[in-house]
């Protein structure tokens, strides 16, 4: 199951600063998605957000769903 929340709500839920990462292939632009590993928190999820809208909605997915997405994306040329 997935759930959309805002970045501000997520910080309040996790209670710690969130470290967002993006692919090294994305360059210096903000035209990509960012991931935060929250599997060590009580949420046990991966958070995904649009780098152009860091205060916007965040998608929480299972680690398995995140791995499937990354594997699928890796099938396309960079």
C-alpha positions as CSV (number, residue, x, y, z in Angstrom):
1,X,0.0,0.0,0.0
2,X,1.2,3.5,-0.8
3,X,0.4,6.8,0.9
4,X,1.0,10.4,-0.1
5,X,2.0,12.9,2.5
6,X,3.9,16.2,2.4
7,X,7.6,16.5,3.2
8,X,6.8,18.6,6.3
9,X,4.4,15.9,7.5
10,X,7.1,13.3,7.0
11,X,9.7,15.1,9.1
12,X,7.1,15.4,11.9
13,X,6.3,11.7,11.6
14,X,10.0,10.5,11.5
15,X,11.2,13.0,14.1
16,X,14.7,13.2,12.5
17,X,16.2,15.1,9.6
18,X,15.6,13.2,6.4
19,X,18.5,12.6,4.0
20,X,17.4,12.8,0.4
21,X,19.4,11.3,-2.4
22,X,19.2,11.3,-6.1
23,X,20.9,9.4,-8.9
24,X,24.5,10.4,-9.8
25,X,23.2,10.4,-13.4
26,X,20.8,13.2,-12.7
27,X,23.5,15.9,-12.8
28,X,23.1,19.2,-11.1
29,X,19.6,20.0,-12.3
30,X,16.4,19.5,-10.4
31,X,14.6,17.4,-13.0
32,X,14.6,14.1,-11.2
33,X,13.2,12.1,-8.2
34,X,14.8,11.8,-4.9
35,X,14.8,8.9,-2.5
36,X,15.1,8.7,1.3
37,X,15.7,5.4,3.0
38,X,13.3,5.3,6.0
39,X,13.7,1.5,6.5
40,X,15.4,2.0,9.8
41,X,12.5,4.0,11.2
42,X,9.2,2.8,12.4
43,X,7.8,3.4,8.9
44,X,10.0,0.8,7.2
45,X,9.5,2.6,3.9
46,X,11.3,4.3,1.1
47,X,10.2,7.9,0.5
48,X,10.1,9.4,-3.0
49,X,9.7,13.0,-4.0
50,X,10.0,15.3,-7.0
51,X,13.3,17.3,-6.7
52,X,11.5,20.4,-8.2
53,X,9.0,20.4,-5.4
54,X,10.9,19.5,-2.2
55,X,8.0,20.7,0.1
56,X,5.4,18.9,-2.0
57,X,4.0,15.4,-1.8
58,X,6.0,12.4,-0.8
59,X,5.2,8.9,-1.9
60,X,6.0,6.1,0.7
61,X,6.6,2.7,-0.8
62,X,7.9,-0.6,0.5
63,X,11.6,-1.5,-0.1
64,X,10.4,-4.2,-2.5
65,X,8.4,-1.8,-4.6
66,X,11.3,0.7,-4.6
67,X,13.7,-2.1,-5.8
68,X,11.3,-3.1,-8.5
69,X,11.1,0.5,-9.7
70,X,14.9,1.0,-9.8
71,X,15.3,-2.3,-11.6
72,X,12.7,-1.2,-14.2
73,X,14.3,2.2,-14.6
74,X,17.7,0.6,-15.1
75,X,16.4,-1.0,-18.3
76,X,16.3,2.3,-20.1
77,X,19.4,4.0,-21.5
78,X,20.9,6.9,-19.6
